[in-house]
Amino acid sequence: IDQHRTFNGEIGYFVDQVCWGKGIATQAVKKLERIGFDELNLERIEIFTDIRHKASEKVAIKCGYKKEGVMRKAIKTGKSYYDAFLYAKVK
């Protein structure tokens, strides 16, 4: 939850390769979304996905999040920066 915009939350996920394809991230996003909207009274939840990782993007889409744009150099891995897609869902 953003401390300056308490109506806004963010969900992030990382699934170990041995667990890929089992729906774990999708289930987690749906549960966290319910908590965010129903218990924390969030109005908006965001998911940022590395543009190189199509599986993460599929999770956001499968959970009903809408692509809002590209955030340039939003992810840092080691000494390199990568772009991210911004997905969001509003109550």
N, C-alpha and C positions, 0 to 999 in steps of 0.2 A: 504494500500500500504506500502510495506517495504521501509523505508527511505534509506536503504543502497542498496537495489535492487529495484529500482523504476519500473522495468519491471514486478514485481511480486506482485500479490494481493491476498487477502484472503477474503472469504465470510463465514460468520457465521449466524446461524439462531436459533431462539427459538420461538416456537409457543405454545401459551396457550392451554391446553388440550381441552377446549371447542371448539377450532377451528381445531382440528386434523382431517385429512382425507378430507380436502376441497381444497387441492392443493395450499394453500397459500405459503408455503415454496418453492415449485417448481416454481411457478410464480415469486416469488421474486428473486430466484437464476438466472433464465433466464434473467430477466430485468437487474440485477446487472452485469451479465456476458456481456451483450450487451454494457453496459456503460463502463465496464472495458476494453474490447477488442476494441471497436469502438471509444470511446471518450478519454479514458485515455491511449490508445496504450499499454496496458499490453500485455506481451507475455505469461504469465502463471497466472492461478488463482487456488488457493488451497482451499480445504474444509477439515476441521478436524471433524471427528465424533466420539463420545464416542462409544466404541465397544459394550456397553450394550444397545445402543439405535438404534434398527434396522430401525425404521422409518426415522431417519436422514440419515442413510446409503442409504436407498431406494431413498431419494431425490437426493443425489449425483449421484447415478447410473442412475436414470431416466433422469437427466440433461446431461448425457454423460460424466461424470467425471470417470477417471480410477483410480483404487486403486493402490497406489504406495508402501504401506507398513504399518507397525504398529509403532506408536511412543509410547514408553513405558513411563508410568507415565506422560503423557502430559496434563492431565486434573486434576485439584484439586477441590474437592467438600468437603467443611468443612475441616476436617483434613485428608481426604483420597485422594489418587492419583489413577487415572485410566488411562488405555491405550486408545489410539485413533487411528483410521484408518486415513491415509492421502490419500485423493483423489485429483487429479489435472487434469486440462485441459490446453492444450497449443494452441496458435493461429495457 
